[in-house]
Amino acid sequence: MAIVPLSGCSIAAVDYGPVRHAEYVVDPRCTARPGASVDGEALPYFFATSRLPDCRTDTISLLRHRGDKIRYGRFASPREAEVAGKTKLRTPLAFQDSGDWWTALQAETDRRQGRVLLYVHGYRETFETTSKDAAQIARMTGFDGPVIEYSWASQGEVLSYAVDETNMYHDVRNFRDFLKTLAERPWVKEIVVVSHSLGARLVIPAIAYVDRTSSSADSSNISNVILASPDIDRETFERDIEEEVLSARRVANNRRITAYVSLADKALAASRALHGYPRLGSPYCFDPFEAADLKAKGLPVRCYPVSVAGLTVVDTTDVSRSATGHSNFLRSAVACRDFVDVVAGKRTRPDRMATHLAHVFRLLPDPADPKPADEAICNRIPAVEAP
C-alpha cells in the first residue's frame, strides 16, 4: 500500500472498460474442465480469486475488475516478460475445476502435516504483486504445506484506495464462504492465515462468521492469524475481538493473533488521516492525554490495542524498511525472522524486546549486525543441489 494523496489530486475511478466482460471469458481456458490435468510441479501454489480473467491472448491474466464467480487454479512465482516493449511481471497460472482443485489441495495437505497457509493481500495490488508476495512467503518460511493466495479485485493503483475499499467490502461474502469451506474440510488440521493491510478487514469478520456458522465444533483449525500492517480501525478491533475471534473458548483451543505494527508506516498514517481514527497497524496515540502520560514516564509515545488473551503485538518501527514502511514482514530482516517463527507456531523469540505492556514487544536492530542483508534473508532462495 502506498501513501494516498489527500489533497491536490483527483481520485481515480474504475470504469467498465472498452471490452464487454463476457468477451474476456469466452475462451474455454477460462472455464476449467473437470479432470483436466494441471502440472503441480510447475505450478506449486494454489489460488482462489474473484478477479475477472482475460483469456483472449496466449497468456491468461487476471484483471482489476470483479469477476462473475470465484475461480480456482494453480500458479508459480511471477516472471519478468516483455509486453509491448515493456518489461512486466507475468504469473504462470492455470485454472482448475473447483472439485479437482479441492482434491488436489487435499492430496497436498495429506502429504504434509495437515497445515495450510492462506494469504490475503491488501490495497494497491495486482495478481502479479500478490503472487510474488505469496511465493516469497512460501519460500521464506519453508512452509510445510500448501500455500493459497486469495486475490480480490484490488486496482493496483495509488489513487484507487476508495475503489479498493469498495471491492474489498463487496468480496466479504465470497471470502467468508471460501474460508468456511476450507475450515470445514476434515483433512485441514491447521490454517495459518496471513493478511496484509486492507486484507485484515476481510479476514477478521470472516473468521467470526466461520466461528458462528461452521458445522465443526469449535473452528479450532483456524488457529494462527497474522495481521501484517493491518488497515483496520483499532478501536473497532478492540471492541469486537474479545467477544468473537479471541473469545475465551477460541483461545482455549489454541487460537492466537499476531499483529505487526509500525509508527513509521506512512501508508497507515495516510489511512488514519482519511478515516479520522487510528489503524491497528500503527501505534499512533490518538488520545493526547495518553501520549502525555507516556512521555512523562519516559516511555516511547506509542499506543497499542488493549491486552486481550491470545493477542500479541510486535512493533517493527525501529527496523522499518522501504519508503512507506508498510511491508516490514517482507522487507526487514529482523521482522522477516520473527514472521518466519510465528508462521512455524513459535510463541516467543529471544530477539523481541519486552515493553511496559505484557502483550507488546519491540524489534530492535542487532548491534552486532546493524545492516543485515534484508534482501537475502527475506527473499530466501533454496540452495540448488549440485548434480
Beta strands, then each sheet from edge to edge (+ up, - down):
strand 1: 45-54
strand 2: 61-75
strand 3: 79-83
strand 4: 86-90
strand 5: 93-96
strand 6: 115-120
strand 7: 147-151
strand 8: 190-196
strand 9: 222-228
strand 10: 256-261
strand 11: 311-315
strand 12: 352-354
strand 13: 360-363
sheet 1: 5+ 2- 1+ 7+ 6+ 8+ 9+ 10+ 11+ 13+ 12-
sheet 2: 3+ 4-
end
